[in-house]
């Protein structure tokens, strides 16, 4: 999988997670990361680390698995 493919999967997953939490800020708060990081994932500027992917998955009660937030790792 190349980086662009991974970024597209992450963007889709983060969009779903934002819907689940209702706002980017709520997702960021639940995951213990910055809202700016959420924005970077949505703009496909960067990819989450494995630790952040786990936090994002837990923030949505694991309805989205960690490998969807970091397909380049898991």
PLY file of the C-alpha trace (Angstrom):
ply
format ascii 1.0
element vertex 74
property float x
property float y
property float z
element edge 73
property int vertex1
property int vertex2
end_header
0.00 0.00 0.00
1.38 3.39 -0.91
1.18 6.51 1.23
-1.62 8.13 -0.79
-3.79 5.02 -0.47
-3.16 4.97 3.28
-4.02 8.67 3.60
-7.31 8.12 1.75
-8.29 5.26 4.06
-7.36 7.34 7.12
-9.37 10.31 5.82
-12.47 8.14 5.37
-12.03 6.62 8.82
-11.55 9.99 10.50
-14.63 11.36 8.70
-16.65 8.45 10.10
-15.15 9.02 13.55
-16.06 12.72 13.44
-19.65 11.75 12.58
-19.66 9.31 15.49
-18.42 11.98 17.94
-20.35 14.79 16.20
-17.42 17.25 15.97
-13.70 17.22 15.32
-13.12 18.75 18.76
-15.15 16.03 20.47
-13.19 13.33 18.67
-9.92 15.00 19.59
-10.97 15.27 23.24
-12.08 11.65 23.40
-8.84 10.48 21.76
-6.58 12.76 23.79
-5.07 14.40 20.71
-5.29 17.89 19.24
-8.06 19.06 16.93
-5.27 20.22 14.63
-4.13 16.63 14.23
-7.66 15.62 13.22
-7.60 18.37 10.59
-4.27 17.15 9.22
-5.64 13.63 8.79
-8.73 15.00 7.02
-6.56 17.11 4.68
-4.32 14.07 4.06
-1.26 15.97 5.28
0.01 13.28 7.62
-0.69 9.78 8.95
-1.36 8.77 12.56
1.14 6.74 14.57
0.15 3.32 15.84
-0.47 4.74 19.32
-2.71 7.49 17.91
-4.60 4.96 15.78
-5.37 2.97 18.93
-6.56 6.14 20.69
-8.81 7.04 17.76
-10.30 3.55 17.70
-11.00 3.67 21.43
-12.55 7.15 21.04
-15.24 5.61 18.81
-15.73 2.59 21.08
-13.76 0.47 18.59
-16.55 0.72 16.01
-13.71 1.57 13.62
-10.70 -0.72 14.10
-7.22 0.72 14.64
-5.98 -0.67 11.32
-8.38 1.70 9.51
-6.68 4.66 11.21
-3.17 3.38 10.43
-3.29 0.96 7.50
0.36 1.74 6.82
1.27 0.14 10.18
-1.23 -2.62 10.98
0 1
1 2
2 3
3 4
4 5
5 6
6 7
7 8
8 9
9 10
10 11
11 12
12 13
13 14
14 15
15 16
16 17
17 18
18 19
19 20
20 21
21 22
22 23
23 24
24 25
25 26
26 27
27 28
28 29
29 30
30 31
31 32
32 33
33 34
34 35
35 36
36 37
37 38
38 39
39 40
40 41
41 42
42 43
43 44
44 45
45 46
46 47
47 48
48 49
49 50
50 51
51 52
52 53
53 54
54 55
55 56
56 57
57 58
58 59
59 60
60 61
61 62
62 63
63 64
64 65
65 66
66 67
67 68
68 69
69 70
70 71
71 72
72 73
